């Protein structure tokens, strides 16, 4: 003889799964979108960190170039040459004629 199946037992197990599933989904949604330490905020902060590191590398290159220029300008002759080329300085009783060409303009823009 067959025993009758107790369906109320299975229904209560399904309810437990629904409760745990609902709690789990709520937790995942909370952690991904709502929380102050959410995944979205972390991804934005990681992107900002990457941008700042790239900026840091670029600034370090500029610093190295400036240090090289400062080292070169320790000599009086190179300092005078730099001032004449970049800023148009001249000696007393001296006339300077500036002749501009397209190549010269492009070189000055690069520097």
C-alpha positions as MATLAB code, in Angstrom:
seq = 'XXXXXXXXXXXXXXXXXXXXXXXXXXXXXXXXXXXXXXXXXXXXXXXXXXXXXXXXXXXXXXXXXXXXXXXXXXXXXXXXXXXXXXXXXXXXXXXXXXXXXXXXXXXXXXX';
ca = [
       0.000    0.000    0.000;
       1.240    3.455   -0.918;
       1.637    6.168    1.591;
       0.020    9.472    0.787;
       2.488   12.273   -0.041;
       2.669   15.202    2.332;
       2.665   18.208   -0.053;
       2.664   20.769    2.741;
       6.253   19.735    3.561;
       7.369   20.558   -0.017;
       5.468   23.831   -0.020;
       7.249   24.967    3.136;
      10.650   24.124    1.564;
       9.761   26.200   -1.508;
       8.833   29.117    0.729;
      12.214   28.881    2.474;
      13.999   28.919   -0.888;
      12.015   31.974   -1.939;
      12.889   33.786    1.275;
      16.595   32.939    0.994;
      16.582   33.799   -2.705;
      14.895   37.129   -2.035;
      17.384   37.960    0.698;
      20.297   36.975   -1.547;
      19.040   39.066   -4.477;
      18.378   42.008   -2.166;
      21.914   41.736   -0.783;
      23.445   41.621   -4.278;
      21.438   44.651   -5.438;
      22.390   46.506   -2.266;
      26.103   45.799   -2.685;
      26.192   46.602   -6.418;
      24.152   49.794   -6.541;
      22.912   51.228   -3.254;
      25.723   50.922   -0.691;
      28.307   53.709   -0.225;
      31.003   51.138   -1.038;
      29.167   49.873   -4.106;
      30.713   48.331   -7.183;
      29.859   51.400   -9.295;
      31.667   53.778   -6.938;
      34.688   51.456   -6.795;
      34.895   51.314  -10.589;
      34.729   55.136  -10.801;
      37.450   55.460   -8.183;
      39.656   52.899   -9.961;
      39.278   54.857  -13.217;
      40.230   58.070  -11.422;
      43.285   56.372   -9.893;
      44.416   55.221  -13.341;
      44.038   58.753  -14.722;
      46.013   60.219  -11.823;
      48.800   57.673  -12.308;
      49.029   58.592  -15.999;
      49.154   62.275  -15.063;
      51.868   61.507  -12.503;
      53.983   59.756  -15.146;
      53.579   62.688  -17.541;
      54.554   65.162  -14.838;
      57.603   63.070  -13.920;
      58.716   63.265  -17.560;
      58.295   67.047  -17.478;
      60.278   67.230  -14.244;
      63.124   65.203  -15.770;
      63.184   67.491  -18.814;
      63.207   70.576  -16.581;
      66.034   69.166  -14.460;
      68.018   68.533  -17.628;
      67.397   72.115  -18.769;
      68.411   73.500  -15.366;
      71.597   71.451  -15.443;
      72.408   72.821  -18.904;
      71.699   76.387  -17.790;
      74.319   76.251  -15.040;
      76.830   77.388  -17.650;
      76.734   81.163  -18.318;
      77.090   80.764  -22.099;
      74.229   78.328  -22.397;
      72.085   80.543  -20.132;
      72.716   83.508  -22.411;
      71.952   81.428  -25.496;
      68.724   80.162  -23.920;
      67.617   83.716  -23.055;
      68.369   84.929  -26.572;
      66.552   82.067  -28.310;
      63.496   81.814  -26.095;
      62.919   85.340  -24.846;
      64.667   87.589  -27.371;
      67.158   89.065  -24.904;
      70.029   91.093  -26.305;
      73.175   92.836  -25.182;
      73.474   96.595  -24.898;
      74.059   98.441  -28.202;
      73.047   95.354  -30.135;
      70.359   95.085  -32.775;
      68.617   91.754  -33.234;
      66.742   90.908  -36.398;
      64.268   88.054  -36.145;
      63.725   86.118  -39.337;
      60.810   83.746  -39.109;
      60.337   80.772  -41.376;
      57.760   78.018  -41.288;
      60.309   75.516  -39.997;
      61.311   77.856  -37.185;
      57.690   78.431  -36.173;
      57.053   74.664  -36.058;
      60.164   74.089  -33.924;
      59.125   76.796  -31.479;
      55.627   75.323  -31.194;
      57.108   71.912  -30.383;
      59.277   73.360  -27.623;
];
